[in-house]
Amino acid sequence: MPANFAQIHPPRFECGEMVRWADVGEEADWGIVIGNFYNYEPRRCCWMWCYIIWLAPDSKSAAWCQFDTAWEEDLERCEDEKAAYFDR
């Protein structure tokens, strides 16, 4: 492991938080964080947090998948009222 591997910031999002893809507009998929992992991001040539997202039933991509992954920099928090779509 690299010497600085353990010196990372904590994840920005926690399990159970509502998130959506940033900079996509009103059509952005959204859902709830159900997990995360630290992984190498080849586009940026660095290690970053990656999240597992359970897509909301009315997300555009939910027609063909229930779960997706996203890098931390690609996500933003969602409004709390969207939480009503999920049984917690």
ABEGO torsion letter per residue (X at the ends): XBAAAABBBBBABBBGBBBBBBGAEAABBBEBBAEBBBBBBAAAGBBBBBBBBBBBAABAAAAABABBBBBAAABBBBBAAAAAABBX
